[in-house]
């Protein structure tokens, strides 16, 4: 049972990490040598995400162990492996497992003035599958969308891009979030959203179009004008 916002946020981040088909997470603390390639400390990862929302938020190893045990109790099946002396929890065995403890459209709100949520509050609206091509900082892009559940994911190692499909609520706020990320993300589908982005970009180009300056006379033209 969810007791507070910190617990809900911790579970959201943990659920996302366990659903990642690429990264491997181990329960130990982070050191200079034990995080390599696609290997991360689960404690460090969760705490980094928590502090991005509120610098006072944090969790311990025992908290995460209890969270994982509770997930298993509620029906999650995990694939544990041992590697380099660490017990690593790679992912859910069934990536499509729906966590009954959480709702995908739940976003946190804080009443404290000092709290600065990193997860954007997207207004409620019709949830539509959106395909994104991300060229850099996949984690940061997903965080700006409120860390939605990934429906499909593929990578292009040669181009260095990741393509994911997520469900997002259609709204003007969503359009502004996408525009704010510049060239780091491209909307591949739906086509209607691409058209809205094109129109918004064209309007910005017209707004900031540089006006053509009047032709300037050369020094020679000024000196000899009217003599010939």
N, C-alpha and C positions, 0 to 999 in steps of 0.2 A: 504494500500500500504506500502510495506517495505521500510523504509527510510535509515536504516544503519545496520551494522552487529550486534550491540547490540540489536536492536529491533528483528532482525531475531532470534538470539540466545534466547532471552527472550520468544518469541513465541514458539520456539521448546521445551523449557523446560516446559512451561505452557501447551502446547498441550500434552506432555508426562504425566504430572501430572493429567490432566483431563481424560486421557485415562486409568489410573491405576484402575483396578477392585478391589483392596484391600485397598489401603490407602484412608483416608478421609482428605481433605484439607479445612481449614477455612481461611477467609481473614484477620483475626486479627493478631496482633503481637504475637510473641512467649514469653511465660513465663515458669516458673518452673513447673506450675501445669496444664496448658491447653494443653500441648502435652503429650498424653498418648496412649500407644498401637499403633493402626493404625491411629492415629490422628496427623496431622502436620499443622504447620503454613505455608500457601502457600507463604507468603512474605519471611519468613526465608528460606524456601526450595529453592525458585528461586534465592534469593541473594547468597546462599551458592554455588549453581551451577554456577552462573555468575562469582563469584570471583575465582572459580577454573580455569576458563579460563583466566580471566584478573582481577587483584586485584582492578582495577579502575572501574570495572563494578558494577552497583547496580540499583535497581528499588524501587519505592515507592508503597504504597497501591493504590494510585490514578492511577498509571500507569497500575497496574494489573487489576483494576476495568475497566479501559478503554479497555484493551486488551480483557477481557472476554466479555464486551459489543460488541466489534467489531467482535469477534468470533460468537456471537449469531446473529449479523446483517448479517453475511455471511453464515448462515445456520446451525450453531451448536445448538443442543438442549441439555440443561443442566438439571441435576436433583438436584435442590437445596433442602436442608433440614435444619431444625433448631435443634441444639443440644447443651445443656448446655449454652444457651444464644448466641451461635455463629451461623451465617449463613454459613453452610458448603456446598461447591460445591464438591459433591462426584465424579462425573464422567460424561462423555457424556452419554446421554440416549442410543445413538447408538454408541457402541465402534468402529464399523467399519466405522464410518464417516470419509471421507477423507477431510482433511483441505486443501482447495484450495489455501491458503496463503503460504503453505510450500511445499517443495519437500523432500521426505524421503532421497534422496541421496545427499542433499546439506550439505557440511561441510565448516566451516569457516576457512579462512586463514588470518593471520595478518602480516603486514609489519613491525610493531614496534619490535625493538629488545627485549624490556622488556616483550613483550607479550609471554606467554607460554601456548599454547592451551592445554586443557585437553582432547579435543575430537581428537582422532587420525585421520590423513588424510589418509584414505584407498584409494588406487588407484581405478580408474574405472575398472569395469570388469563385467562379467556375474553375475547377482544377482541370488543367489541360496538359497532356504529355508534351514536353518541350525537349528537343534534342540540342545539346550544346557541344560545340567543339572548343576545347580549352587549350590555349597555347602555353600558358604558364600559371603556376600556383593554383592547382586544382582545388586544394583544400581551402584556400582563401576565397575562391569563386563560390564554392558551395556554402561557405559560411555566410557570404553576403546574401545568398538566397534563403538563409535560414536552415541550412543543412538538411535538405529534403532527401528522402530515401532514393537510392539509385535503382532504377528499373532495369537499365541495360548499360553496359560499359565496354568500351573497346579502346585500344591504344594503337597509335601509329608511331612506331619507334623511329622510323626514318624522318618523319616530319616533326617529331617531338611533341605530338598533340594527343589529347585524350578526348574521346567522344562519349558523352553520357546522356542518358534520357532520364528526366525527372518530371514529376508533376508539380506545376506551379499555378497559382491563381492569376488569371488574366486581369490586369489593371494598369492604370497609368503609372502607378508607383513601380510596378515591375519594369515597365519600359524605361523609367528613369534610372533604375538600378543597373539595367543592362547597358545603357548609354554611359553610365559612370565608370564602367569597367573597360571602356575603350576597345583596343584590339586584342585584349587577352582572352576574349570569349566571342564566338560567332554563333548566332542562332541558325541552325540548319532546318528546323521544323518547329512549329507549323509555318506554312508559307504566309498565312495572314499576319503573324507576328513579324516576320521578315519585312513584309510590306509596310507595316507601321513604323518599323525602324528606319526603312529607306525614306519615308516621308518626313520623319523627325530629323534625320541627318540632312536631307535636302533643305528643310526649313532653317537649320542651323547654318548651312553653307550660304544661303541667301542673306541671313542676318549678319554674318561676319565677312561677307564678300568685300574684298578690297576694291575701293573705287578707283577707276582709272584717272591718273593725274593728267593735267593739261600738258601738252608738249612744251618743252622748255627751249628757248632760243639759245643757240650756241654763242660763244664769245665772239667768234668770227662774224656771225650774222649781225650781232649788235654793233660791231665796229664799222662794218662796211655797208650797213643798210642805207639805201637811198643814194649811194655814190655811183651806182651803175644802172 
